[in-house]
Amino acid sequence: VVIGRALSVDAYGRVSVGLALLTLGTTVSLFGLGQGVPRYMSRADTDERIRGTWLTGLLVTLGVGGLLAATLFVAAEPLADRLLGGEDAALLRTFALAIPAVGAMQAGVAGIRGMENTRYRTLSRDLWYPISRIGVLVVLLSAGLGVLAAGYAYVVAGIGAAVLAHVLLWRLVPLVGAVETDTPELLRFSAPLVVSSILSMLLIQTDTLVLGYFTPSAEVALYGAAYPLAWGLHLVLSAFGFVYLPLASRLDAAGDHGELDAVYAVVAKWVYVLTFPGFLAFAAFPRDVLTVFFGARYAGGAPALVLLAAGFLVNAAAGRNRQTLSALGHTTPLMYMTGATFVVNLVANLALVPRYGLVGAAVASAVSYATLNLAVC
């Protein structure tokens, strides 16, 4: 919202593409360990095993994230030619630097999740990370840095949140000491999740990248305003899901599938009940919602907001279905289903975006979410 109001619509479109690349890079750097680490930490019976699981996740994330950051940094010029009309290669480089920082934060949060602590996750990821990012962004925009302010804000906030997440994790379990690792088993479990996570994130970001390739930056900006608002409907599902994965894993380890079934049903019910009013607001007053948040310049994204909100409502109604499969250890079928859905999403985008622009991208996204949730359920 700050970026969209402070800069031109065209500039916001270029920032949206940079954010898409950052999100994809961070997802790849986690290497599926965002779910693997909390699952194995919740089953560990000693501090040594807990510490070893966390350390494996952190080192893999930093290694893969550093490699991706270097690759994106070097390839910034050709990527800018393809996706940004030859502009702002420097913007892509700043977002590249943010990949290992944000990945380290996510690794720390995965450890906190494994300890089933919601308060420390809230402090690090949900409060400090966004508030510090907005603060740095406002300062840099005031200093006249333009679009580069967005990239640097993610770098600074990511580093600060990574440090805070690990300081808080240390209060739950000593991070220095002997370690006991079962890295091969953890990576075997997480390997299909690497593919699933990447494909899931591509489901989210392919629309923006295809729009960036086929349409002007201004149209990407309208879609980039509608998408995060519709994504807000996912927040209730995300809030319930943070503790759900390690809880479901413990219930599975104990063989208590009846209790797991009851927890799943309760979570799905409350997520739907709390999400539906937001969907109604977006569906009935899309232009007003976009105008309130981003300004009248972005009201043209209203059709996309309605379609995307419908897709995320379906996602909420299905409950924590993908995390349940992960908790039960069925990561390979999940990978295949996510892969098939990504193909549907990509084909739909390539068919619809050149003709219908942002509306085509929104239809592709909504259909893809419905397809994936139907398959998983």
VENLINLIN-V832418 format. One record per backbone hydrogen bond with DSSP energy under -1.0 kcal/mol. CO is the residue of the C=O (numbers start at 1). NH is the residue of the N-H. E is the energy in kcal/mol with one decimal. If there is no record, write none. Layout:
co-><CO/CO>
nh-><NH/NH>
e-><E/E>
//
This chain:
co-><1/2/3/8/9/10/11/12/13/14/15/16/17/18/19/20/21/22/23/24/25/26/28/30/32/33/35/36/37/38/46/47/48/48/49/50/51/52/53/54/55/56/57/58/59/60/61/62/63/64/65/66/67/68/69/70/71/75/76/77/78/79/80/80/84/88/89/90/91/92/93/96/98/99/100/101/102/103/104/105/106/107/108/109/110/111/112/113/118/119/120/121/121/122/123/124/127/128/129/130/131/132/133/134/135/136/137/138/139/140/141/145/146/147/148/149/150/151/152/153/154/155/156/157/158/159/160/161/162/163/164/165/166/169/169/182/183/184/185/186/187/190/191/192/193/194/195/196/197/198/199/200/201/202/205/206/207/208/209/210/211/216/217/218/219/220/221/222/223/226/227/230/231/232/234/235/236/237/238/240/241/243/244/245/246/247/248/249/250/251/252/255/256/257/258/259/260/261/262/263/264/265/266/267/268/269/270/271/272/275/276/277/278/279/280/281/285/286/287/288/289/290/295/296/298/299/301/302/303/304/305/306/307/308/309/310/311/312/313/314/316/319/320/321/322/323/324/325/326/329/331/332/333/334/335/336/337/338/339/340/341/342/343/344/345/346/347/348/349/352/353/356/357/358/359/360/361/362/363/364/365/366/367/368/369/370/371/372/373>
nh-><5/6/7/12/13/14/15/16/17/18/19/20/21/22/23/24/25/26/27/28/29/30/31/33/36/37/39/40/41/42/50/51/52/180/53/54/55/56/57/58/59/60/61/62/63/64/65/66/67/68/69/70/71/72/73/74/75/79/80/81/82/83/84/86/87/92/93/94/95/96/97/99/102/103/104/105/106/107/108/109/110/111/112/113/114/115/117/116/122/123/124/125/126/127/128/129/131/132/133/134/135/136/137/138/139/140/141/142/143/145/144/148/149/150/152/153/154/155/156/157/158/159/160/161/162/163/164/165/166/167/168/169/170/172/173/186/187/188/189/190/191/194/195/196/197/198/199/200/201/202/203/204/205/206/209/210/211/212/213/214/215/220/221/222/223/224/225/226/227/230/231/233/234/235/238/239/240/241/242/244/245/247/248/249/250/251/252/253/254/256/255/257/260/261/262/263/264/265/266/267/268/269/270/271/272/273/274/275/276/279/280/281/282/283/284/285/289/290/291/292/293/294/298/299/301/302/305/306/307/308/309/310/311/312/313/314/315/316/317/318/319/321/324/325/326/327/328/330/329/331/335/336/337/338/339/340/341/342/343/344/345/346/347/348/349/350/351/352/353/356/357/359/361/362/363/364/365/366/367/368/369/370/371/372/373/374/375/376/377>
e-><-2.1/-2.2/-2.3/-2.2/-1.7/-1.5/-2.1/-2.1/-1.5/-1.9/-2.6/-1.9/-2.0/-2.1/-2.7/-2.2/-2.6/-2.6/-2.1/-2.3/-2.3/-1.6/-1.1/-2.3/-1.6/-2.4/-1.8/-2.2/-2.6/-2.0/-2.1/-3.0/-2.2/-2.2/-2.2/-2.3/-2.6/-2.1/-1.9/-2.3/-2.6/-2.2/-2.2/-2.6/-2.3/-2.7/-2.6/-2.3/-1.8/-2.4/-2.5/-2.1/-2.1/-2.8/-2.4/-2.1/-2.3/-2.1/-2.6/-2.0/-1.8/-3.0/-1.9/-2.5/-1.1/-1.3/-1.7/-1.8/-1.9/-1.8/-1.8/-1.1/-2.8/-2.4/-2.2/-1.7/-2.3/-2.1/-2.0/-2.4/-2.2/-1.6/-2.0/-2.6/-2.1/-1.1/-1.8/-2.0/-2.3/-2.3/-2.2/-2.2/-1.2/-1.2/-2.4/-1.8/-2.3/-2.7/-1.7/-2.5/-2.3/-2.6/-2.4/-2.6/-2.0/-2.6/-2.6/-2.3/-1.4/-2.2/-1.5/-1.1/-1.6/-1.3/-2.2/-2.0/-1.6/-1.7/-2.5/-2.3/-2.1/-2.1/-2.2/-2.6/-2.2/-2.1/-2.3/-2.7/-1.7/-2.1/-2.5/-2.1/-1.9/-1.5/-2.2/-2.3/-2.9/-2.4/-2.3/-2.2/-2.3/-1.7/-1.3/-2.6/-3.3/-2.4/-2.8/-2.7/-2.5/-2.4/-1.9/-1.0/-2.6/-3.0/-2.3/-3.1/-2.5/-2.4/-1.4/-2.4/-3.0/-1.4/-2.1/-1.6/-2.0/-2.7/-1.1/-1.8/-2.7/-2.3/-2.9/-1.9/-2.2/-1.3/-2.4/-2.6/-2.1/-1.7/-1.2/-1.1/-1.5/-2.0/-3.3/-2.3/-2.2/-2.3/-2.2/-2.4/-1.8/-2.5/-1.2/-1.3/-1.6/-2.3/-1.7/-2.5/-2.5/-2.1/-2.2/-2.5/-2.6/-2.2/-2.3/-2.5/-1.9/-2.4/-2.3/-1.6/-2.2/-1.8/-2.3/-2.0/-2.2/-2.7/-2.4/-2.2/-2.4/-2.3/-2.2/-2.5/-2.0/-2.8/-1.8/-1.6/-1.9/-1.8/-1.9/-2.0/-1.9/-2.7/-2.4/-1.8/-1.8/-2.3/-1.8/-1.8/-1.7/-2.1/-2.6/-1.4/-1.3/-1.7/-1.6/-1.8/-1.9/-2.7/-2.0/-2.5/-1.3/-1.4/-1.9/-2.1/-2.4/-2.5/-2.4/-2.4/-2.1/-2.3/-1.9/-1.9/-2.6/-3.0/-2.6/-2.4/-2.5/-2.7/-2.0/-2.6/-2.6/-3.5/-2.3/-1.2/-1.8/-2.1/-2.3/-2.3/-2.1/-2.6/-2.6/-1.9/-2.2/-2.0/-2.4/-2.6/-2.3/-2.1/-2.3/-2.6/-2.4>
//
